[in-house]
Amino acid sequence: MRGLSLLHADFTDHEYRPHTHSELVVAVTESGGAIIKSRGAEAEACPGTLFVLNPGEVQSARMGLSQRWVYRSFYFDQQTLEDIGHGLGLPKLPSFPSSTIGDRGLIAELRTLHQALERQGEVSEIRELLIQAFARMLECRRTVVRPLDDGPYDCARFRKVAAVVREHRSGELRLDELAAIAELSVFQLIRLFKRVAGLTPHAYLVQLRLADARRHLRNGMPIPEVATAAGFYDQSALTNHFRRSFGITPRQYAKAVRR
């Protein structure tokens, strides 16, 4: 299905640094677990809990006391979410106010769906499982559309600076120059980004560059060229940031896309 990515992970030692995804992330833990932080709170990812992250929300994760973390996750992009919303008779899918859903029946349905996609099952079967699973997700939690932040003035300032960051993301950006654009001190600028986006300006920039790197990898660009094109110092920097955010290396990602 175009616009849908899957991950089947088996970690014994891994830490996700704070990062974002442009997709809706839905994760089912099969065994073990981890401590996931999002929306300013920590929650345990375990076999009895479904983890849901809205597009653009910041998350980080650590193993905690668990010796192993095996999980399956879905990454639904905007195109796929619109298609699912149409299948549910909704103009669009609303966001989820809680990052965890404790419904074992739903978790079993999503595990079955992930396995069906992994083995490339019948399209009609997969679509039925997908629509049913999302219908149940919406029933489990009363959903609301969350605003970007609480202050419209902060939001306007953030968007002004974020537009500059996006435009020049592959080049060198100086904090003092960005702060001047927002008419703030560097410290105030950092606080603004953390308050509105949940990330520091540099971490926000890294996420933009990683999105570019994924696009270049999908298009078959060699990894050393990807690092340069996306604005990373070198291939090692790209690999380190990629693995911290996605749990796999650029080479593994490129191989999966080709397959």
C-alpha positions in Angstrom: 0.0 0.0 0.0 1.5 3.3 -1.1 2.0 5.6 1.8 2.2 2.9 4.5 5.5 1.7 6.0 6.0 -1.2 8.4 8.7 -2.0 11.0 9.2 -5.3 12.8 11.8 -4.6 15.5 13.7 -6.8 18.0 15.9 -4.8 20.4 18.0 -5.9 23.3 19.7 -2.6 23.7 18.5 0.6 22.0 17.4 4.1 22.9 15.4 6.4 20.7 16.4 10.0 21.1 13.7 12.7 20.9 12.4 12.7 17.3 9.2 13.1 15.3 7.5 11.3 12.4 5.4 12.9 9.7 3.2 9.8 9.8 0.7 8.5 12.3 2.6 5.9 14.3 0.8 2.9 15.7 3.0 0.3 17.6 2.1 -3.1 19.0 4.5 -4.7 21.5 4.8 -8.5 21.1 7.1 -9.1 24.1 9.2 -7.2 26.6 8.7 -3.5 26.5 10.1 0.0 26.8 9.4 3.4 28.5 8.1 5.9 25.9 7.9 9.6 26.5 5.6 11.8 24.5 3.4 14.8 25.3 5.4 15.5 28.4 4.5 12.2 30.1 6.0 8.7 30.2 4.1 5.5 29.4 5.0 1.8 29.3 4.9 0.0 26.0 4.0 -3.6 26.7 2.0 -6.4 25.1 -1.2 -5.1 26.8 -0.9 -1.5 25.6 -1.2 0.0 22.1 1.0 3.0 21.5 -0.3 5.8 19.2 1.6 8.9 18.1 0.0 11.7 16.1 2.0 13.1 13.1 4.6 15.7 14.2 4.5 14.8 17.9 7.8 14.3 19.7 8.7 11.0 21.3 11.7 9.3 22.8 12.1 5.7 24.2 14.4 3.7 26.4 14.4 0.0 27.3 14.0 0.6 31.1 14.1 -2.6 33.0 13.1 -4.8 30.1 15.9 -7.0 28.6 14.2 -7.2 25.2 11.7 -5.2 23.2 9.9 -6.9 20.2 7.3 -4.8 18.5 5.5 -4.2 15.2 4.7 -0.6 14.1 2.8 1.1 11.3 3.6 4.4 9.8 0.5 5.9 8.0 1.2 9.0 5.9 -1.4 11.7 5.1 -2.5 10.1 1.8 -3.2 6.8 3.5 -5.0 8.4 6.5 -7.2 10.3 4.0 -8.0 7.0 2.3 -8.8 5.3 5.6 -11.0 8.3 6.6 -12.9 8.0 3.4 -13.4 4.3 4.1 -14.8 5.2 7.5 -17.1 7.9 6.0 -15.1 10.7 7.7 -13.8 13.9 6.0 -10.5 13.2 7.8 -9.2 11.2 10.7 -8.9 13.2 13.9 -5.9 13.0 16.2 -5.7 10.8 19.3 -5.6 12.6 22.7 -3.9 9.7 24.4 -0.7 7.9 23.4 -1.8 4.6 24.9 -4.9 2.3 24.3 -5.3 -0.7 26.5 -7.6 -2.9 24.3 -6.2 -6.4 23.8 -8.8 -7.2 21.1 -7.6 -4.2 19.1 -4.0 -5.1 19.7 -4.7 -8.6 18.3 -6.4 -7.1 15.2 -3.5 -4.8 14.5 -1.0 -7.7 14.9 -3.0 -9.7 12.4 -3.1 -6.8 10.0 0.7 -6.3 10.3 1.3 -10.0 9.6 -1.0 -9.9 6.6 0.8 -6.9 5.2 4.2 -8.6 5.9 3.2 -11.7 3.9 1.6 -9.6 1.2 -1.9 -11.0 1.7 -5.0 -10.4 -0.3 -5.7 -6.7 -0.8 -9.4 -7.0 0.1 -8.6 -8.8 3.3 -6.0 -6.2 4.3 -8.3 -3.3 3.6 -11.1 -4.9 5.7 -8.7 -5.4 8.6 -7.4 -1.9 8.3 -10.8 -0.2 8.3 -12.1 -2.4 11.1 -9.0 -1.7 13.2 -9.3 2.1 12.8 -13.0 2.0 13.6 -12.2 0.2 16.8 -9.4 2.7 17.6 -11.8 5.6 17.3 -14.3 3.8 19.5 -11.7 3.1 22.2 -10.8 6.8 22.6 -12.9 9.8 22.1 -10.8 11.8 19.7 -10.1 15.5 19.4 -8.1 17.7 17.1 -5.2 19.1 19.2 -4.0 22.6 18.5 -0.4 23.2 17.6 0.1 25.3 20.8 -1.7 27.6 23.2 -0.4 30.9 22.0 -1.3 32.3 18.6 1.6 34.9 18.8 4.1 32.1 19.6 2.7 30.0 16.8 3.1 32.9 14.3 6.7 33.5 15.4 7.5 29.8 15.2 6.1 29.5 11.7 8.1 32.4 10.5 11.4 30.9 11.8 10.4 27.4 10.9 9.9 28.5 7.3 13.5 29.8 7.1 14.8 26.6 8.7 12.9 24.5 6.1 14.1 26.6 3.2 17.8 26.5 4.2 17.8 23.1 6.0 20.6 21.6 3.8 23.0 24.5 4.6 24.5 26.0 7.7 22.1 27.8 10.0 23.1 30.0 12.9 21.0 30.3 16.0 21.7 34.0 16.4 20.4 34.7 12.9 17.3 32.7 13.5 16.7 34.5 16.8 17.0 37.8 15.1 14.3 36.8 12.6 12.0 36.0 15.5 13.1 39.2 17.4 14.1 37.0 20.3 17.3 36.1 22.2 18.8 32.7 21.4 17.6 31.4 24.7 14.1 32.6 24.0 14.2 31.0 20.5 15.2 27.7 22.0 12.3 27.9 24.5 9.9 28.9 21.7 10.8 25.8 19.7 10.6 23.5 22.7 7.2 25.0 23.6 5.7 24.8 20.2 7.4 21.9 18.4 8.7 20.0 21.4 12.2 20.1 20.0 15.2 22.4 20.1 15.9 24.3 16.8 18.8 21.9 16.0 16.7 18.8 16.7 13.9 20.2 14.6 16.5 20.8 11.8 17.8 17.2 12.1 14.2 15.9 11.6 13.8 17.9 8.4 17.1 16.6 7.1 16.1 13.0 8.0 12.9 13.4 6.0 15.0 14.5 3.0 17.4 11.6 3.5 14.5 9.1 3.5 13.2 10.6 0.3 16.6 10.4 -1.4 17.1 6.8 -0.2 13.7 5.8 -1.7 14.8 7.4 -5.0 17.9 5.2 -5.0 20.5 7.8 -4.3 23.8 6.4 -3.0 24.2 6.9 0.8 27.3 9.1 0.7 25.5 11.4 -1.7 22.4 11.3 0.5 24.3 12.6 3.5 25.6 15.6 1.5 22.3 16.3 -0.2 20.4 16.2 3.1 22.8 18.6 4.8 24.6 16.2 7.2 28.3 16.7 8.0 29.2 13.2 6.7 27.8 9.7 6.2 28.6 8.8 9.8 26.5 11.7 11.1 23.6 10.6 8.9 23.8 7.0 10.1 23.9 8.0 13.8 20.9 10.3 13.5 19.0 7.9 11.3 19.4 5.0 13.7 18.6 7.1 16.8 15.3 8.2 15.2 14.2 5.1 13.2 16.0 2.2 14.8 17.7 1.1 11.6 20.6 2.4 9.5 20.2 4.2 6.1 21.6 1.1 4.4 19.0 -1.2 6.0 16.3 1.3 5.1 17.4 1.5 1.5 17.5 -2.3 1.3 14.0 -2.6 2.6 12.7 0.0 0.1 14.3 -1.8 -2.8 12.8 -5.1 -1.6 
